């Protein structure tokens, strides 16, 4: 499937990177439950809500409407495998999130 709206894809990729940066800032807070931790957690929740809403309203709906059921099922299975692999590889560790932020190519 080709996406005719490259600006939408770029915008969503940038929003994803911003969310990762906010997650990294939260993971670096030393004391869980501190005022800073609460503030960073609220930032993360807001960033994720905005990103998810935008992605659902744009890309996900377009994909759902244009792909066959079989293709969607294959994508879902691939997503589940990738998610399991990432969790096994500790994708939520501070080091991994830091690598994502550090190696991201600004668009």
N, C-alpha and C positions, 0 to 999 in steps of 0.2 A: 504494500500500500504506500502510495506517495502522499506526503502532506503538502497541500498547496499553500498553506499558510506558514511559511518558515518563521515569520515573526512570532507566531503563537508558540511554536516549539522552542524558539530561543528564549522567549519570556519565561516559559515553564522551567527550562533548564536553569536559568538565572535564579528563579524562585527556589528551586531545589538547592542550589549552591548556598543561597542565603540561609536556608533552613539548616543546612549542615554546619555553617559557621555559628549559628546560634546554639546548636547542639554542642559543638566543640566548646563554646564559652561555658555552657552549663556543666559539662563534664570536668572542666578545670576548676570549678568551685570546690574548695577544700571541705567545707562543712555543709552536709546535707541538712536542710531545714533552716539554714541561716536566712537572713533577709536577702542577701545576694542570691542565694540559691533559689528562693521563692520568686524573686524578680526575673532571673534567667529562665526559670521553668515557665513562667507566664509568657515571656518572650517566645519561647519555643512553641508553646501551645498556640499562640496567635499566628506565628509564622507557618506552622503546620496546617492550621485551619484555613488560612488564606491560600496556601499552595494546593491543598487537597481540593478546595472548592473550585479553584481555577482549573485544575487538571480534570476534575470530574465534568465540569461544564464544557470543556473544550475537547481535549484529546480523547478521553474515555468514551464519551458519547459518540464521537465520530467513528471511532474504531468499532464500537459495538454495533453501530448501524451498517457498517460496510463489510464486516467479516462474517464468514459462515459460522454456524454453531461449532462445527468440527474444529475450525481454525481457532476459535476462542477457547475451546476446551484444551487444545494443544498448547496454546499460550499460557493458559492457567496452570497446566501441569508443569511446564517449563519454569514458570514463576515459582511454583512451590518447591521445585528442586533447587533453583538458584537461592531462594530464601533459606532453605535448610543448609545449603553449603556455606552461605555467608554467616549464618548464626554459628555454625560449627567453627568457622574461621575467626570468630570473635569480632565481627564487623562493628559492634558497638563499643569496642575498646577506645580509650582516648587516643592511643597511637594510631589506630586505623582511621578514625575520624580526622585526626590531624593530617594524615597523609592525603586524605580526600581534599581537605581545604588547601593544603600546600601545593598539591599537584594540579589543582583545577586550572583550566585554561580560561581566562576571562573572555567572554564572548562580546 
